[in-house]
Amino acid sequence: MFNLIIYYKMLSIPLRGLFKPKYAFEGFNMKLGMVRMMSGSCGCSPDKGTSQGDGGSKSKYQITYKPYKIPEYKPHDKKNMDLNRPMSPHVFIYAPTEPAMTSIVERITGMILTFYALVLSCGTLFLSNGVETYVSIIQSLDMSRPMIFLIKLSLGAPFAFHYFNGIRFCLWNACKMLSMKEVTDSAKKVYIGTAVLSVLFALF
């Protein structure tokens, strides 16, 4: 008898897919089903509020059904405005920190160096007389030595900072010098190296 029950169960499993259920579910949303709205949990039946054991008397709780409607799609910002949700604080309300500032300056100096490379490459390719001619024109302006020093200093400082701070970032990627004291000390070393190398660029 026990074997017959097992055979019956095994044969009935492939036949279950032949019968389509009355309601289909997809994830947590019902495509064709009904949403049950209950005001409380009880043992009553869904037959318009009649309880199971009181002989057809009205129950305190009622179960009603209504067709499921797909919610209207709203963008994230519009939904937050409709629900009166406050927006996230803006980045400028926070006090600047040294790791954040060095990271921002690293990206800015990277864009400046990219501009340098594009200007030099395009000048070499498209200028008729070459870059050397325009360098000679700039030298013929007879600018004062302090002015030349400041121009060279401003041109060399982005390269120096990007170089030293890039080494610092590589050490961070290697999981080194990540404590706050080491982060602060390495930032000071980057500032000193940037100043020294920029002055060397300006002098020679």
Disulfide bonds with the S-S distance in Angstrom:
none
